Structure formats: structure tokens, C-alpha cells
């Protein structure tokens, strides 16, 4: 039982950590977005609570320095050439 109580406490602590604000993709080390290769994009979607949206998220690699990044993006951003197929 002590393990499940600790797990429950850890889960509650994760929800208290503030999320990073949405940001446009870019490589902080190189200072540009010219070398980005997008590996994953998830558009905004409905959360279990119908009044809330899950924010869009992107993962990408900087082909110049090799760093990997993943974070939320602004609602109106999508990777170049990306289209939603319904």
C-alpha cells in the first residue's frame, strides 16, 4: 500500500509543474529555424473534458547541430506543407 500512496503523490506532483508556454520551432543553439526537420506534429485535439483543447505539439531535429526538440506550439502554427486529411 505504501507504494500505491507514493505513486499517487508523484502523480499529483506532476500535475503541479507548470507547462512551458507554446513556442515556435527553432534551434536555440543555431539561432535559426532554417535547418529543422520535423519528425512529428500533433494538431490541437479535444481533451476528455469537452471544453478544453489539447495544444498542438511538434518534435524536430536541427540538421545543422543534431539537437532534438519537442514542445507545444501556438494554435495557429503548423509545419510547412502540412495538411490535415479528414
Steps between C-alpha positions, in 0.01 A plus 500: 500500500784740565607464138159596362479800736843617385400453137186704559707778661743499206212526254358800687840671495525460121175689457634792704799562275408788268521422130729702277317759291450415132792603281585508132749232395860610479846392608625710791857385441507596130263794540292412193225276374664453159640151575200339668364161398159434653459144623158524666211743513180450697234766434277632777245240605214473741585390850275271708351822639306626194555865590878474471733438210832321522757738352683408181846348544803461276822299505794584278873469440741776410695355207784747558589417862304174550300612803149361552210708632136438589247747637158656467437747218259790455153393382537672162837342408555187286815364330563631148303298246297321768136428418225342702330211327157422639 
